[in-house]
Amino acid sequence: MAERAESLGVTILRDHAVTAITAQDDHGVTVKAGKGKTFRGRWLATPRIVSLNLQAS
């Protein structure tokens, strides 16, 4: 499944424990994960983050 997702341009982050969901709206979700980083994406799947157009801030 990961190979197919990546072929479609999905960014898959492994070993990033989600510590908080900080925002959610019709356009996506923002979470804190890893070492205090914030990520925003269109989708979130646990136990790991799976997201399109993920941008770290």
Secondary structure, DSSP 8 states (H G I E B T S, - for coil): -HHHHHHTT-EE--S--EEEEEEEETTEEEEEETTTEEEEES---SSS-EESS-EE-
